[in-house]
Amino acid sequence: MQANNYYTVLHVPEDADPAAIRHAYRILVRRFHPDAGIGSSVRKFRDATEAYDVLSDPKRRREHDIDLARSRAHPHVQPEPLIPERPAHIRFRHSPFAVEDEIVRVFQMFEDMFGQIW
């Protein structure tokens, strides 16, 4: 599924003609260009460029429109995560504190075997 709605990135309606898309892209590029100064934003510049690349190509625009329609028809369907969840028996990957818990457990084991070590 498409993560971004490129029409909203360029601030144009979905039925915009190529001239309107090009005009909106040029305005955003001038505003957010990294060398522009005060209003520069690399992320917004890249987003606008990516949106224009997709919407200026008729085939890619058609695919984007299909993905938008699909995501609107099934809003409850979430895309698969990029990183799959780990099985429950792998403790270190689930909690950022699991390593610290293991260290405490090892120290407690040593205290049980040898008495207090510090």
Beta strands, then each sheet from edge to edge (+ up, - down):
end
